[in-house]
Amino acid sequence: MIFDKKQDMQRKLKVKPIADSYNSYLIEDKEKRDWSGNIYLGFVAAILAIAFFT
């Protein structure tokens, strides 16, 4: 596939050498968390709970 738009990287890679080894590295992969979906889900759940109990 060919994409026209460049996508932002959502990951942070951290490369650390492993102690007492030769040319061995540890790669730590950290992703950014996307909280927007959880916030919308919380609002919908709150609205449904209010509608159910009234």
PDB file of N, CA, C and O in Angstrom:
ATOM      1  N   MET A   1       0.823  -1.181   0.000  1.00  0.00           N
ATOM      2  CA  MET A   1       0.000   0.000   0.000  1.00  0.00           C
ATOM      3  C   MET A   1       0.873   1.252   0.000  1.00  0.00           C
ATOM      4  O   MET A   1       1.991   1.256   0.514  1.00  0.00           O
ATOM      5  N   ILE A   2       0.345   2.278  -0.572  1.00  0.00           N
ATOM      6  CA  ILE A   2       1.033   3.560  -0.584  1.00  0.00           C
ATOM      7  C   ILE A   2       0.176   4.567   0.164  1.00  0.00           C
ATOM      8  O   ILE A   2      -1.002   4.747  -0.144  1.00  0.00           O
ATOM      9  N   PHE A   3       0.773   5.216   1.144  1.00  0.00           N
ATOM     10  CA  PHE A   3       0.066   6.223   1.920  1.00  0.00           C
ATOM     11  C   PHE A   3       0.534   7.598   1.486  1.00  0.00           C
ATOM     12  O   PHE A   3       1.729   7.830   1.302  1.00  0.00           O
ATOM     13  N   ASP A   4      -0.414   8.510   1.324  1.00  0.00           N
ATOM     14  CA  ASP A   4      -0.065   9.861   0.922  1.00  0.00           C
ATOM     15  C   ASP A   4       0.383  10.705   2.101  1.00  0.00           C
ATOM     16  O   ASP A   4       1.228  11.587   1.951  1.00  0.00           O
ATOM     17  N   LYS A   5      -0.176  10.440   3.267  1.00  0.00           N
ATOM     18  CA  LYS A   5       0.140  11.239   4.439  1.00  0.00           C
ATOM     19  C   LYS A   5       1.131  10.498   5.335  1.00  0.00           C
ATOM     20  O   LYS A   5       1.084   9.276   5.480  1.00  0.00           O
ATOM     21  N   LYS A   6       2.018  11.275   5.921  1.00  0.00           N
ATOM     22  CA  LYS A   6       2.972  10.698   6.853  1.00  0.00           C
ATOM     23  C   LYS A   6       2.287  10.510   8.199  1.00  0.00           C
ATOM     24  O   LYS A   6       1.605  11.412   8.686  1.00  0.00           O
ATOM     25  N   GLN A   7       2.468   9.350   8.791  1.00  0.00           N
ATOM     26  CA  GLN A   7       1.836   9.052  10.070  1.00  0.00           C
ATOM     27  C   GLN A   7       2.820   9.339  11.195  1.00  0.00           C
ATOM     28  O   GLN A   7       4.012   9.055  11.081  1.00  0.00           O
ATOM     29  N   ASP A   8       2.304   9.906  12.285  1.00  0.00           N
ATOM     30  CA  ASP A   8       3.133  10.174  13.449  1.00  0.00           C
ATOM     31  C   ASP A   8       3.434   8.879  14.184  1.00  0.00           C
ATOM     32  O   ASP A   8       2.593   7.984  14.272  1.00  0.00           O
ATOM     33  N   MET A   9       4.635   8.797  14.703  1.00  0.00           N
ATOM     34  CA  MET A   9       5.009   7.622  15.479  1.00  0.00           C
ATOM     35  C   MET A   9       4.385   7.722  16.859  1.00  0.00           C
ATOM     36  O   MET A   9       4.464   8.771  17.499  1.00  0.00           O
ATOM     37  N   GLN A  10       3.770   6.654  17.324  1.00  0.00           N
ATOM     38  CA  GLN A  10       3.144   6.615  18.631  1.00  0.00           C
ATOM     39  C   GLN A  10       4.032   5.893  19.646  1.00  0.00           C
ATOM     40  O   GLN A  10       3.621   5.695  20.789  1.00  0.00           O
ATOM     41  N   ARG A  11       5.224   5.503  19.251  1.00  0.00           N
ATOM     42  CA  ARG A  11       6.067   4.702  20.124  1.00  0.00           C
ATOM     43  C   ARG A  11       7.357   5.439  20.459  1.00  0.00           C
ATOM     44  O   ARG A  11       7.852   6.253  19.679  1.00  0.00           O
ATOM     45  N   LYS A  12       7.882   5.134  21.629  1.00  0.00           N
ATOM     46  CA  LYS A  12       9.201   5.594  22.024  1.00  0.00           C
ATOM     47  C   LYS A  12      10.061   4.359  22.205  1.00  0.00           C
ATOM     48  O   LYS A  12       9.709   3.456  22.964  1.00  0.00           O
ATOM     49  N   LEU A  13      11.177   4.318  21.517  1.00  0.00           N
ATOM     50  CA  LEU A  13      12.097   3.195  21.662  1.00  0.00           C
ATOM     51  C   LEU A  13      13.303   3.650  22.469  1.00  0.00           C
ATOM     52  O   LEU A  13      13.860   4.721  22.230  1.00  0.00           O
ATOM     53  N   LYS A  14      13.695   2.823  23.425  1.00  0.00           N
ATOM     54  CA  LYS A  14      14.868   3.107  24.232  1.00  0.00           C
ATOM     55  C   LYS A  14      15.796   1.905  24.102  1.00  0.00           C
ATOM     56  O   LYS A  14      15.417   0.785  24.443  1.00  0.00           O
ATOM     57  N   VAL A  15      17.010   2.136  23.611  1.00  0.00           N
ATOM     58  CA  VAL A  15      17.986   1.060  23.401  1.00  0.00           C
ATOM     59  C   VAL A  15      19.043   1.162  24.493  1.00  0.00           C
ATOM     60  O   VAL A  15      19.680   2.201  24.670  1.00  0.00           O
ATOM     61  N   LYS A  16      19.218   0.046  25.230  1.00  0.00           N
ATOM     62  CA  LYS A  16      20.197   0.005  26.318  1.00  0.00           C
ATOM     63  C   LYS A  16      21.121  -1.183  26.092  1.00  0.00           C
ATOM     64  O   LYS A  16      20.663  -2.275  25.756  1.00  0.00           O
ATOM     65  N   PRO A  17      22.413  -0.975  26.276  1.00  0.00           N
ATOM     66  CA  PRO A  17      23.327  -2.125  26.184  1.00  0.00           C
ATOM     67  C   PRO A  17      23.150  -3.048  27.388  1.00  0.00           C
ATOM     68  O   PRO A  17      22.928  -2.585  28.507  1.00  0.00           O
ATOM     69  N   ILE A  18      23.249  -4.357  27.150  1.00  0.00           N
ATOM     70  CA  ILE A  18      23.130  -5.345  28.216  1.00  0.00           C
ATOM     71  C   ILE A  18      24.501  -5.497  28.878  1.00  0.00           C
ATOM     72  O   ILE A  18      25.517  -5.665  28.204  1.00  0.00           O
ATOM     73  N   ALA A  19      24.507  -5.435  30.193  1.00  0.00           N
ATOM     74  CA  ALA A  19      25.772  -5.534  30.935  1.00  0.00           C
ATOM     75  C   ALA A  19      26.416  -6.902  30.733  1.00  0.00           C
ATOM     76  O   ALA A  19      25.729  -7.919  30.633  1.00  0.00           O
ATOM     77  N   ASP A  20      27.738  -6.910  30.675  1.00  0.00           N
ATOM     78  CA  ASP A  20      28.541  -8.141  30.535  1.00  0.00           C
ATOM     79  C   ASP A  20      28.218  -8.930  29.277  1.00  0.00           C
ATOM     80  O   ASP A  20      28.250 -10.160  29.291  1.00  0.00           O
ATOM     81  N   SER A  21      27.908  -8.235  28.192  1.00  0.00           N
ATOM     82  CA  SER A  21      27.662  -8.917  26.917  1.00  0.00           C
ATOM     83  C   SER A  21      28.302  -8.099  25.799  1.00  0.00           C
ATOM     84  O   SER A  21      28.593  -6.914  25.963  1.00  0.00           O
ATOM     85  N   TYR A  22      28.512  -8.745  24.678  1.00  0.00           N
ATOM     86  CA  TYR A  22      29.156  -8.088  23.539  1.00  0.00           C
ATOM     87  C   TYR A  22      28.131  -7.895  22.423  1.00  0.00           C
ATOM     88  O   TYR A  22      27.573  -8.869  21.917  1.00  0.00           O
ATOM     89  N   ASN A  23      27.886  -6.659  22.043  1.00  0.00           N
ATOM     90  CA  ASN A  23      26.940  -6.297  20.970  1.00  0.00           C
ATOM     91  C   ASN A  23      25.531  -6.822  21.222  1.00  0.00           C
ATOM     92  O   ASN A  23      24.846  -7.234  20.286  1.00  0.00           O
ATOM     93  N   SER A  24      25.100  -6.810  22.463  1.00  0.00           N
ATOM     94  CA  SER A  24      23.732  -7.200  22.798  1.00  0.00           C
ATOM     95  C   SER A  24      23.036  -5.996  23.421  1.00  0.00           C
ATOM     96  O   SER A  24      23.590  -5.318  24.287  1.00  0.00           O
ATOM     97  N   TYR A  25      21.829  -5.748  22.972  1.00  0.00           N
ATOM     98  CA  TYR A  25      21.098  -4.575  23.425  1.00  0.00           C
ATOM     99  C   TYR A  25      19.685  -4.956  23.834  1.00  0.00           C
ATOM    100  O   TYR A  25      19.100  -5.898  23.299  1.00  0.00           O
ATOM    101  N   LEU A  26      19.149  -4.214  24.786  1.00  0.00           N
ATOM    102  CA  LEU A  26      17.782  -4.378  25.241  1.00  0.00           C
ATOM    103  C   LEU A  26      16.972  -3.220  24.671  1.00  0.00           C
ATOM    104  O   LEU A  26      17.353  -2.060  24.826  1.00  0.00           O
ATOM    105  N   ILE A  27      15.864  -3.527  24.015  1.00  0.00           N
ATOM    106  CA  ILE A  27      15.018  -2.496  23.425  1.00  0.00           C
ATOM    107  C   ILE A  27      13.732  -2.413  24.225  1.00  0.00           C
ATOM    108  O   ILE A  27      12.969  -3.376  24.306  1.00  0.00           O
ATOM    109  N   GLU A  28      13.502  -1.245  24.816  1.00  0.00           N
ATOM    110  CA  GLU A  28      12.275  -1.007  25.558  1.00  0.00           C
ATOM    111  C   GLU A  28      11.336  -0.210  24.667  1.00  0.00           C
ATOM    112  O   GLU A  28      11.708   0.835  24.134  1.00  0.00           O
ATOM    113  N   ASP A  29      10.130  -0.706  24.511  1.00  0.00           N
ATOM    114  CA  ASP A  29       9.142  -0.082  23.641  1.00  0.00           C
ATOM    115  C   ASP A  29       8.031   0.510  24.498  1.00  0.00           C
ATOM    116  O   ASP A  29       7.336  -0.222  25.203  1.00  0.00           O
ATOM    117  N   LYS A  30       7.859   1.821  24.442  1.00  0.00           N
ATOM    118  CA  LYS A  30       6.804   2.478  25.200  1.00  0.00           C
ATOM    119  C   LYS A  30       5.870   3.174  24.224  1.00  0.00           C
ATOM    120  O   LYS A  30       6.310   3.934  23.361  1.00  0.00           O
ATOM    121  N   GLU A  31       4.592   2.911  24.366  1.00  0.00           N
ATOM    122  CA  GLU A  31       3.595   3.529  23.498  1.00  0.00           C
ATOM    123  C   GLU A  31       2.885   4.653  24.230  1.00  0.00           C
ATOM    124  O   GLU A  31       2.706   4.613  25.448  1.00  0.00           O
ATOM    125  N   LYS A  32       2.485   5.656  23.459  1.00  0.00           N
ATOM    126  CA  LYS A  32       1.654   6.706  24.031  1.00  0.00           C
ATOM    127  C   LYS A  32       0.264   6.141  24.256  1.00  0.00           C
ATOM    128  O   LYS A  32      -0.233   5.358  23.447  1.00  0.00           O
ATOM    129  N   ARG A  33      -0.352   6.532  25.340  1.00  0.00           N
ATOM    130  CA  ARG A  33      -1.700   6.058  25.623  1.00  0.00           C
ATOM    131  C   ARG A  33      -2.712   7.051  25.068  1.00  0.00           C
ATOM    132  O   ARG A  33      -2.555   8.264  25.199  1.00  0.00           O
ATOM    133  N   ASP A  34      -3.738   6.517  24.456  1.00  0.00           N
ATOM    134  CA  ASP A  34      -4.801   7.345  23.910  1.00  0.00           C
ATOM    135  C   ASP A  34      -5.988   7.272  24.859  1.00  0.00           C
ATOM    136  O   ASP A  34      -6.689   6.262  24.913  1.00  0.00           O
ATOM    137  N   TRP A  35      -6.207   8.350  25.606  1.00  0.00           N
ATOM    138  CA  TRP A  35      -7.251   8.366  26.621  1.00  0.00           C
ATOM    139  C   TRP A  35      -8.583   8.863  26.077  1.00  0.00           C
ATOM    140  O   TRP A  35      -9.587   8.795  26.786  1.00  0.00           O
ATOM    141  N   SER A  36      -8.630   9.362  24.841  1.00  0.00           N
ATOM    142  CA  SER A  36      -9.866   9.962  24.339  1.00  0.00           C
ATOM    143  C   SER A  36     -10.994   8.935  24.241  1.00  0.00           C
ATOM    144  O   SER A  36     -12.142   9.273  24.532  1.00  0.00           O
ATOM    145  N   GLY A  37     -10.715   7.716  23.848  1.00  0.00           N
ATOM    146  CA  GLY A  37     -11.746   6.685  23.771  1.00  0.00           C
ATOM    147  C   GLY A  37     -12.314   6.347  25.134  1.00  0.00           C
ATOM    148  O   GLY A  37     -13.517   6.124  25.272  1.00  0.00           O
ATOM    149  N   ASN A  38     -11.453   6.306  26.146  1.00  0.00           N
ATOM    150  CA  ASN A  38     -11.925   6.006  27.497  1.00  0.00           C
ATOM    151  C   ASN A  38     -12.775   7.135  28.056  1.00  0.00           C
ATOM    152  O   ASN A  38     -13.731   6.883  28.789  1.00  0.00           O
ATOM    153  N   ILE A  39     -12.444   8.363  27.724  1.00  0.00           N
ATOM    154  CA  ILE A  39     -13.229   9.503  28.203  1.00  0.00           C
ATOM    155  C   ILE A  39     -14.627   9.477  27.595  1.00  0.00           C
ATOM    156  O   ILE A  39     -15.613   9.688  28.301  1.00  0.00           O
ATOM    157  N   TYR A  40     -14.719   9.222  26.290  1.00  0.00           N
ATOM    158  CA  TYR A  40     -16.029   9.132  25.633  1.00  0.00           C
ATOM    159  C   TYR A  40     -16.847   7.974  26.207  1.00  0.00           C
ATOM    160  O   TYR A  40     -18.052   8.107  26.419  1.00  0.00           O
ATOM    161  N   LEU A  41     -16.200   6.857  26.452  1.00  0.00           N
ATOM    162  CA  LEU A  41     -16.894   5.707  27.025  1.00  0.00           C
ATOM    163  C   LEU A  41     -17.429   6.038  28.413  1.00  0.00           C
ATOM    164  O   LEU A  41     -18.532   5.623  28.769  1.00  0.00           O
ATOM    165  N   GLY A  42     -16.665   6.772  29.188  1.00  0.00           N
ATOM    166  CA  GLY A  42     -17.115   7.183  30.516  1.00  0.00           C
ATOM    167  C   GLY A  42     -18.331   8.095  30.459  1.00  0.00           C
ATOM    168  O   GLY A  42     -19.259   7.944  31.253  1.00  0.00           O
ATOM    169  N   PHE A  43     -18.331   9.047  29.517  1.00  0.00           N
ATOM    170  CA  PHE A  43     -19.483   9.937  29.371  1.00  0.00           C
ATOM    171  C   PHE A  43     -20.732   9.179  28.935  1.00  0.00           C
ATOM    172  O   PHE A  43     -21.821   9.434  29.450  1.00  0.00           O
ATOM    173  N   VAL A  44     -20.586   8.264  28.007  1.00  0.00           N
ATOM    174  CA  VAL A  44     -21.737   7.474  27.540  1.00  0.00           C
ATOM    175  C   VAL A  44     -22.270   6.609  28.675  1.00  0.00           C
ATOM    176  O   VAL A  44     -23.483   6.503  28.856  1.00  0.00           O
ATOM    177  N   ALA A  45     -21.371   5.988  29.445  1.00  0.00           N
ATOM    178  CA  ALA A  45     -21.807   5.162  30.578  1.00  0.00           C
ATOM    179  C   ALA A  45     -22.524   6.013  31.624  1.00  0.00           C
ATOM    180  O   ALA A  45     -23.515   5.567  32.203  1.00  0.00           O
ATOM    181  N   ALA A  46     -22.040   7.225  31.873  1.00  0.00           N
ATOM    182  CA  ALA A  46     -22.694   8.104  32.844  1.00  0.00           C
ATOM    183  C   ALA A  46     -24.079   8.518  32.363  1.00  0.00           C
ATOM    184  O   ALA A  46     -25.023   8.541  33.152  1.00  0.00           O
ATOM    185  N   ILE A  47     -24.212   8.840  31.093  1.00  0.00           N
ATOM    186  CA  ILE A  47     -25.519   9.230  30.537  1.00  0.00           C
ATOM    187  C   ILE A  47     -26.495   8.064  30.613  1.00  0.00           C
ATOM    188  O   ILE A  47     -27.659   8.248  30.970  1.00  0.00           O
ATOM    189  N   LEU A  48     -26.027   6.869  30.278  1.00  0.00           N
ATOM    190  CA  LEU A  48     -26.905   5.692  30.350  1.00  0.00           C
ATOM    191  C   LEU A  48     -27.291   5.377  31.787  1.00  0.00           C
ATOM    192  O   LEU A  48     -28.425   4.969  32.035  1.00  0.00           O
ATOM    193  N   ALA A  49     -26.390   5.553  32.732  1.00  0.00           N
ATOM    194  CA  ALA A  49     -26.712   5.308  34.137  1.00  0.00           C
ATOM    195  C   ALA A  49     -27.729   6.321  34.643  1.00  0.00           C
ATOM    196  O   ALA A  49     -28.646   5.958  35.380  1.00  0.00           O
ATOM    197  N   ILE A  50     -27.581   7.579  34.260  1.00  0.00           N
ATOM    198  CA  ILE A  50     -28.552   8.606  34.664  1.00  0.00           C
ATOM    199  C   ILE A  50     -29.911   8.311  34.049  1.00  0.00           C
ATOM    200  O   ILE A  50     -30.937   8.442  34.716  1.00  0.00           O
ATOM    201  N   ALA A  51     -29.924   7.916  32.790  1.00  0.00           N
ATOM    202  CA  ALA A  51     -31.195   7.611  32.120  1.00  0.00           C
ATOM    203  C   ALA A  51     -31.857   6.379  32.745  1.00  0.00           C
ATOM    204  O   ALA A  51     -33.083   6.317  32.838  1.00  0.00           O
ATOM    205  N   PHE A  52     -31.066   5.413  33.168  1.00  0.00           N
ATOM    206  CA  PHE A  52     -31.620   4.190  33.731  1.00  0.00           C
ATOM    207  C   PHE A  52     -32.217   4.426  35.113  1.00  0.00           C
ATOM    208  O   PHE A  52     -33.279   3.887  35.425  1.00  0.00           O
ATOM    209  N   PHE A  53     -31.553   5.222  35.944  1.00  0.00           N
ATOM    210  CA  PHE A  53     -32.001   5.420  37.312  1.00  0.00           C
ATOM    211  C   PHE A  53     -33.016   6.536  37.475  1.00  0.00           C
ATOM    212  O   PHE A  53     -33.505   6.743  38.586  1.00  0.00           O
ATOM    213  N   THR A  54     -33.357   7.268  36.416  1.00  0.00           N
ATOM    214  CA  THR A  54     -34.391   8.324  36.547  1.00  0.00           C
ATOM    215  C   THR A  54     -35.685   7.887  35.929  1.00  0.00           C
ATOM    216  O   THR A  54     -36.661   8.637  35.944  1.00  0.00           O
TER     217      THR A  54
END
